[in-house]
Structures are given as structure tokens and as C-alpha cells.
Amino acid sequence: MTPLGCAGRAFMRRDEHRCMPVLLAAFVAGVLIVVAVVAWLGRTGDPWLVAAAVVLTLGLLVAMGGRLVELLADGRVERRRRLSALAAAAALAALLGPLLVPAIGRGSLAPPATTVRDFLGAAVVDRDGVSACRYVAAAERARLDDRERDTCERFFGGATLRLGRETIDANAQLAAARYTVTARGHDRLVTVSAAGGSATFLVAPASAVERAEFMAPPTPWRIAAGVARL
């Protein structure tokens, strides 16, 4: 019997116990499709899209679990079928774990404004050149490396950010600042404003190579310009 036919019979509460293997297979296929969509959406860096897909996935899992519990509680279902259904559910959980967790993790990737704030935290608060450089696009990093025989990491050892009347050197100041994001094609201009002053950084989508770097920051964006003013 086809999944559609079984779905109709199950909906009408007729012979649903005979359709359990087909329904379970259909649920598995549906969940895997949704997980694939979540993983693809995670590459966009848009947390709202990914959150919607994750909610859809969880809803499907809850629906599947509830229906499976009903079928297993049905006295008409043979013991062999129950064991098969439990084994299939366990296999599904084992498969979804490694797929869904990274997808959800990608859904929490930082947006452009948060990327700039975290970059500045490493650059001008912690003065951690290694961490700050990981937020910088490869081309901009190369320019810093060529600058007066300096390196990106050493450059941030003396980096400062002055906005208006204040020198930004604390995370509380970064949290209190205002961040304005303006789209420019695929890139974003992020303007940080505080104490009557402002600084603008160009943020660009990270390349596949940059995102695969060792200990890459949890963001799909990189600082492509504006670093030299620090």
C-alpha cells in the first residue's frame, strides 16, 4: 500500500496498525527532508529563517512521536511490529542527533551587528590579536600583515577605539553603543555610535575557506574594511 493510501486509512482510523511501517517510513523521509532544509537555511546566517525551520522540525518530531505512541499502545498491533517500530524510532533518533544539533548551532550564528561587537570586544577590550584576526576577512588581514612589516595579531596589540568623548575599552560600553546596519548588496555597513561619535565597518559574507578555519568565530560574516582606524 502506498504512503498516501495508508495515510488516508490511518486518518479514517481504519486498519491503521497495518500501515505502521509505511507511515513510519514516510515520517522518517519527511523529517530528513526538513532537517536538510534546516541545514541549508543555516548557511544563510538568518536566525529567523533557521528558527522557523527548527520549530517546524520539532513539530514534526512531536507529531511523529505522538502517533507512534498511539500505535504502540494499540492492542491490535503485534509484538513483532511494536519492536520493529521501536527499533526504527531509535535509529531515527540516532540519525537526527548529529544532523539537527549542528543545524541548530548554525541557526544561532551572529548577525552583522553582533559580529562587529564581538570583534571589537576581542580587539579593543581584550587586546587579543589572535581572536580579533579571526573576525577579519582574509584580504583585509593580508593588508594588515603587509603594513609596516606588522602582523594582524600584533596590530591589535595596540588597537584603540575612540567614539566622541569616550575611549571604548570595556564590554559594557560596547553593549551600550548603538549599532546601525545598512545593506550594500551582499555586504553590510555596520555603524557603531556612542558619546557623540561613530565608526563604520564593512562586513562581508565569510568565504567557505574562512568559515572552515581553525577556531573560526561563530558568525557567517567577516570584517572587510574599517579595521585600520583602530
HELIX and SHEET records of a PDB file:
HELIX    1   1 PRO A    3  PHE A   11  1                                   9    
HELIX    2   2 GLU A   16  CYS A   19  5                                   4    
HELIX    3   3 MET A   20  GLY A   42  1                                  23    
HELIX    4   4 PRO A   47  ALA A   73  1                                  27    
HELIX    5   5 ARG A   79  GLY A  107  1                                  29    
HELIX    6   6 PRO A  112  LEU A  120  1                                   9    
HELIX    7   7 GLY A  121  VAL A  125  3                                   5    
HELIX    8   8 GLY A  129  ARG A  134  1                                   6    
HELIX    9   9 ALA A  138  ASP A  146  1                                   9    
HELIX   10  10 ARG A  147  ARG A  149  5                                   3    
HELIX   11  11 CYS A  152  PHE A  155  1                                   4    
HELIX   12  12 PHE A  156  GLY A  158  5                                   3    
HELIX   13  13 ASN A  171  ALA A  176  1                                   6    
HELIX   14  14 ALA A  208  ARG A  211  1                                   4    
HELIX   15  15 VAL A  227  ARG A  229  5                                   3    
SHEET    1   A 2 LEU A 161  LEU A 163  0                                        
SHEET    2   A 2 GLU A 166  ILE A 168 -1                                        
SHEET    1   B 4 ARG A 178  ARG A 184  0                                        
SHEET    2   B 4 ASP A 187  ALA A 194 -1                                        
SHEET    3   B 4 GLY A 197  PRO A 205 -1                                        
SHEET    4   B 4 TRP A 221  ALA A 225 -1                                        
END                                                                             
